[in-house]
Amino acid sequence: MKKAYKISVAITSILIALITIVACSSTKEVYTPVPDTEVASSEEEFKIEKSGAQLWGEVCNRCHIAPSPADYNDTDWETISLHMRVRANLTEKESKKIEEFLKSAN
Ligand code: HEC
């Protein structure tokens, strides 16, 4: 009985060691590498397709609660857009879309 126990412990240890070796030595690529340029351009396209309202909901909620379009007038939104474009690191296109949405909805 004791011997059988020792053998099963030995077999289990060997199995664990083997699984570890196989798992850690696997060099198989789990994803297909995509060139950086492709990633960048597809992200850009994705952003461009979003509407001003969508961008406002996503971007302007990141750091603080997104202000309602009604909170400011058109002139204020122009200034705020310039300010928040820098803060949020937006492209001119994204910033303009958000600004247009905010102005259209106040
Ligand atoms: C990276 C973080 C960040 C993002 C993203 C961001 N804001 Fe801000 N926002 C701030 C900070 C910080 C302040 C406080 C004023 C300051 O120090 O710039 C602020 C202040 C404001 C104010 C107060 C008036 C002002 O100009 O200071 C408004 C309105 C505003 N944000 C609107 C927006 C809108 C609209 C967006 C989406 C385009 C946005 N914010 C996205 C960080 C952010």
Residues whose N, C-alpha, C, O or C-beta is under 5 A from the ligand:
A	BS01	HEC	V59 C60 R62 C63 P67 I80 H83 M84 R87 A88 I98
